[in-house]
Amino acid sequence: MVATKFVLSSALLAMLVSAAANERRDQYNPVDVIVNGAKSGMINARQQVESLVRGFQSNDGHPTADAVKAFITGLDGQIDNSIGVVADLLSPVTFGASKAVEGAILGPFFQSLTDGTEVAISNLVGMPIDAVLGGSIQSLANNMNKLVGQAQQLQVDQKIVSNMARTQQRLAARVPKGSHHKRDVGVMEGVTSTVNTASQSIDTLVSQLQAQGQHASPAAISAVIAGIDAQIDNAVGNVNNLLSPYANSLSSTVSGVLLNNFFQSITSGSEVVLLNIGTGPADASLSASLNSFARSMKNAADFAGKYNLQDQQTQLININHRIHLLIKQ
């Protein structure tokens, strides 16, 4: 009798352990993590686009050409990010699980992107389209076309997909004929790709430094400074080459939309580096790194000034000044 009880208890214990293990696996299912992340990303993208539209429509009803360019560039950036979010749902790993994404999320998500694009189209009526605007329109049309394909794969309501397709066609029709616009959209995409890569690389370097606390070793600080220097040098050189034909036609509004994330990463990353160095005399081994860092800040400040981004230029000049104070101590 005792032996029987022991066997039953052991079996019950094994079942409980197995159930608990299964529950833990369910809780940390990587597919669920990706799907939930995509849901969150789509909700956030929808909110960002709707906020962008509200901000654009809050003017007096007669937006300037610069305001339209900035709106289209910002909208295109949000849609470009959204394509990556939706791509996660369409990956071989998650495609089956993506059916779990409710229509209540998918429908409004795709509809908000369509509505934002319609706002852009309505404000292009009668507006002269220069090289910069033409490139932005073409880029937006290309991204909308990708979204239509993704919506079809996710089996979004056919009415929404049809509306998206019609909107994309209307937008594409606004691009003036001429091969130079293919070059223009390539330039804008090249700028976006360059600054996004640099921003992400700087953010990664800074995160690694932050993981060590506020008193990282001089060697670690030097390595991060070298990485930031390289990203600034590469991005500034590439973007200058890409945008040189447009330097006189880019307003500070449009330049800000294109380059803001890049400058934000530089300034916030530099603050973390300076925080780790502290306010006292810098370690002697950091001397060469700080001199290089100061040159990079000046390079970035001059770059911001070239595109009339005065706020960013002022921030970078201030950081450059603080680095020089550390060097002199």
N, C-alpha and C positions, 0 to 999 in steps of 0.2 A: 504493500500500500504506500509506504513511504517512497519507495523507488518510483512508483507510478506518478506520485505527486511531483517528484523531482524532475521526471521526464517532461511532464506537462508544463512545469514552471520554466524549464529550459527552452522548450519550444515556444512558449509565450514570450519569453525574454528575447529570443531570436527574432520573432515576428515584430516585436516592438522596436528593436534595434534597426531592423531592416526598414520599417516604416519611417523611423526618424531619419535614416540615411536618405531614403527616397525624398522625404520632405525637404531636406537640406539641398539635395540636388535640384529639386524643383525651384527652391527659392533662389538659387544661383545659376539657373539655366541661362547660358550665354545668349541663346536665341531670344529669350524674353528680354534680356537686358538691351539687346540691339533694337528690338521692336519697340520697347518702351521709350528708348532714347529717340527713335524716329518719331514716335507720337509727340513727344515733348518738343522735338525740333520743329515739327510741322506747326504745332500750336504757336510756338515762339515766332516762326517765320510769318505766320498769318498776322500776328499782332504787330510785328515790325512793319510789314507792308501797309497795314491799315493805319498805323501811326504815321508812316511816311506820306500816305495819301492825305490824311487830315492836315498835316503840316503844310503840304503843298497847296491844299485848297483853302487854307486859312488866310491867303493873301486877298487882295482886293478884286480878284476875279480876272486880272490882266497880268499874268505872270510874265516876267522878262524871259528872254531867250536863255540867259544864264540859269534862271530858276528851273526852266524846263530841262535843260541839259543836266543839271544837278539831280533833278527828280528821276530822270530816266537812268542816269548812271547809278543812283542809289537803288532804284527798283531792280535794275539788272544785277547788281551785286547780291541783293536778297534772293533773287530767283536762281542765280548761280549757286549760292549756298544751298538752296532748297533742293536742287538737282542732286547734290551729294547726299542730302538727308534721305530723299526718296530712293536713291540708288542702294542704300543699306537694306531697304525693304525688298528690293528686287534681286538681291544677291542669292546665289544658289543655296546658301546656308539658311536664309530666312524666308525665302519666297513662299513656302507653304504656310509658315506662321504669320506671314503678312496679311493673310485673309482675316486675321483676328482684329486688324485695325478697323475700327468702326467707320461706317459711312459718315457718321456725325463729325468725324475728324477730317476724313479725306475730302468729302464734298466741299465744305467751307474753305479748306486749305487751297484747293485748286481754284475755287471760285474767287477767292480774295486776290490771287495772283492775276486772274483774268480781269477782274474789276480794276486793279491798279494799272494794268496795261491799257485798258480802255480810257482811263483818265489821261494817260500819256498821249494816246492817239488823238483825243479830242483837243488837246492843247497844241498839237502840231499843225492844225488847220491854218493855212495862210502864213506859216512861219518859214522864213528862209532856212534851209538846212545846209550848214557848212560841213567841213570835213569831220570835225569833232562830233557834232550831233549825228551826222550820218553814220559814223562808225558805231556810236552808242546805240542807235536804233537798230542797226544790223545785228549787233551783239545781242540785244534784247530779243529780237525776232528769232535768232538762232536758239537762244535758251528756251524761249517759249515753245519752239518746235520740239525740243528735247522733252519738255514737260508734257506735251500732248502725247508723245509716245509712252512716257512713263504712266500717265493716267490710263491709257488703254491697257497696258500690262496689268495694272492694279484693278482693272474692271470697274473704274469709277463710272458713276451714272452717265449714260451716253449723252444726255442733254448737256451736261457740264463739259464733256469732252468735245462735243460739237461746237459749243460756244467758244471754247479755248482755241480750237482749230480756226474758226472764223476770225477771231481776234488776231491770231498770229498772222493770218494771211493779210488782214487789213494793215497790220503794222509793217509787214514786209513790203507792202505796196508803197509805203511812205519813203522807202529808201530810194534816192535818186539813182537812175541808171548810170552805170560807169564802173569800170574795174577798180578805180581808185578807192572806192568804199570797201572793197575787200581788204585792201591794204590798211585802211583806217581801222576796221574792226579788229584786224590782226594786231595792230599797234595797241589798241585799248585793252585787248585781252592779254597782250604781252606785259603791259604795265601792271594790270591787276595780278597776274600770275607772279610777276617779279616781287612786288611789294608784299603780297600775301605770304610767299615763301620766306622772304626776309623776316617778316613780322613773326611768323610761326617759329622760325629758327631762333630768333632773339628771345621769344617767350620761353622756349624750351631751355635755353641756356640759363636764363634767369631763374626758372623753376628749379633747376639743378642746384643753383647757388643757394636759393632759399631753403632747400631741403637740408642744408648744412647748418642752419641757424644764422644768427646775425654776426657771427664771428668766424667766417670761413677762413681757411688758410690763405696766405699770400699767393701760393701756387694756384689754388682754385680760383681766386679772384683774377689773377693774370690770365688764366685760361678763358674765363668768361669774357674779359675785356677783349682778348684777341679774337674771340668768336664774334662779338658785337662789331668790332672794327671791320672784320671781313665782310659781314653782312651789309653794313652801311656802305662800304666801298663798292661792293658788287652791285647793290641795288641802285645807288646814286649813278654809277656809270651806265648801267643798262637803261634806266629810266630816262636819263638825259639823252642817250642815243635815240631811244624810241620817240621821245616827245619833242626833240629838237625842231622838227618841221612845224610843230603846233604851238611853240612857246609863246608866240605873240597873240594867239587866238584863244588860249586857255584862260578863263577867268579864275579868280581865287576860289570861287564857289565850286567850280568843277574840279579844280586841282585838289581842293580840300577833300572832296568825296573820294577821289582816286587815291590820295596819299595819306589820309588821316590815320588809318590803322598803323601804317608804317611809323609815323612820327610818334604815335601814342606808345608803341612798343619800345622805341628808342628812349623816350623820356622816362617812362615807368621803369624800364630795365636799368637805366643809368642811376635812378634814385636808389634802387636796390643795391647796386654796386657801391655807391657812395655810403649807404647805410652800413654796409659790411666793413668798409674802410674806417669809418668813424670820423670824428672831428679832430683827433690828435694827429701828430706827425705820422705820415704814412710809412709803412715798412720800406726800408731801403731797396729791397728787391722789387718793389712795385714801381720804382722810378721810371724805367723805360716804358712799362705798360701805361702809366698815367700820361706820359707825354704823347704816346700814340692815341690814347683815349681822347685827349684834348683835341688833337688834330681831327679825329673822327667827328667830334661834336661840332667843330668849326665847319667841317665839310658838310655835315647835315644841316647846319644853320644856313650856310650859303645856298644849299639846295632848296631849303624852304623859302628863302628870300627870292630866289629866282622865279618861283611860282607864286609870289605875292602872298605867302602864308605867314603873315606877320606874327600871329600869336605863337605858332610853332617855332618860328625863328627866335623870338624873344626867350622862350623856354630853353632852347638849346644853347643860346648865348649865355644864359644864366648858369646852366650846367657846366659849360666850358670854363666860365669864370671860377666856379667852385673847385673844379679840378686843378686849375692853375694855383689856387690858394693852397691846396694840399701839396702840390709840387714844391712850393716855396718854403714850406714849413721845415 
